[in-house]
Amino acid sequence: MTQRDRLDPESRGPLEQLLQAVPGGFNAISDVTQRREAVRTLTAAAITELAPNDRVITEDRLVPGPQGAPDVPIRIYTPVGANGELPGVFYIHGGGMVIGSIDAEDAAATRICEGIGAVVVSTEYRKAPEHPHPAQIDDCYSSLTWMAKNAAELNIDVNRIAVYGGSAGGNLTINVSRIARDRAFPHISFMMPVYPMVDDRNETPSSHEITDIGIWDREANIEAWSWFLGGRPVDDYAAPARAQDLTGLPPTFIDVGEMDLFRDEDIAFAQRLVQAMVPTEFHLYPGAYHGSENFAGTAPLSQRIWAARISALRTALRVSSTLQTDLMSDP
C-alpha cells in the first residue's frame, strides 16, 4: 500500500488534481519566486470560482511593523449585522514561512468570521529566505498588538481574543501567544494552532514516513526550516518544540491528520501542554493529509474538521447561541 492509498478517499481527488496541475507539488518548483507565482496563480483561479460573501465585510490596511521594518498588511473581516463588542480572532496564514498570503486563506478567515460572529484580523508577514527568523514572529506580534490597542475601534472585546493559524501559521500562533504571555500583553484567551510546524529536528517517525504525499513532504519541510533559520542557531521562538516553559499559555486546540508529516511532533507538543497544565483539546484525523480540509472542502472529513474548530472557538470565546443564530439568519 502506498502513502496515497492511506488517504481519505473523498479527500484524495482534489490533491490528485493539484498534482496534475503542478507535477510533484509546489516544492518541485525549485526557484522560490516561481513557486510563489504558481501558488498565486492557483489561488487567484480558486478565488474567482467563489461567490462573493455578502455576510462579511472586509477592509485592507497597513499597520506599523517592528521598529525599523516595513508596515504590515492586514485584512479585517467583520460580520454583517453584528452589534456591540465581538470576540476577536487574530489569523496567521501558513506556507512554511516561505509562501502563503492573506489572499490564499481568505476563504478560511471568512468562514471563521461568519461561523462564530467574530472580528477576524488576518496578518501578512515577511517571508524566508529573504527574511529569516525572527522577521515573521516580529511582524505578527506587531500586528497583534495593533489589533489589541485598537480593539475599541474594531468593536473587539479585549477579553475575548483568540489566535488561529495553520502549519507555519500554527508555529507563529504558539509563539506569538508565548510572547504575549512573556510581555503580559495582549491577553490571549485561546489559541488554535492547527497542524503546527513546531520542530526543526525532523526526527519523529512521521517526519520520516511522509515522503511522497505531494503536500509538505519531508524534503519540503527540511528545506523550509533551512530557509527560515537562515543559517542561524535555532532558538525556542523559532521551534516551539524546544521551548522549556509552556506554563501559563492560553487554553489550546490542536488538530492534525494521520497522514501529515507534523503528526508526531504535534502529538508530543500537545502532551507537553497537558503536562504544563494548559487546558488542551487534541484531534487526530485518520486519512487526513496536510491541509486536506482546505483542498477538499466538500469532503465529509473536511466538514467534521471545520465543525470541531468552529465549535471550539465559539465555546472558548463565549459566543452565545442566540448571537450566532442572529448572525446566520440576517438577510
Secondary structure by P-SEA (a helix, b strand, c coil): ccccccccccaaaaaaaaaaaccccccccccaaaaaaaaaaaaaaaaaaccccccbbbbbbcccccccccbbbbbbbbbcccccbbbbbbbbbbccccccccccaaaaaaaaaaacccbbbbbbbbbccccccaaaaaaaaaaaaaaaaacccccccccbbbbbbccaaaaaaaaaaaaaaaaccccccbbbbcccccccccccaaaaaccccccccaaaaaaaaaaaaccccccccccccccccccccccbbbbbcccccaaaaaaaaaaaaaaaccbbbbbbbccccccccccccccaaaaaaaaaaaaaaaaaacccaaaaaaaaacc
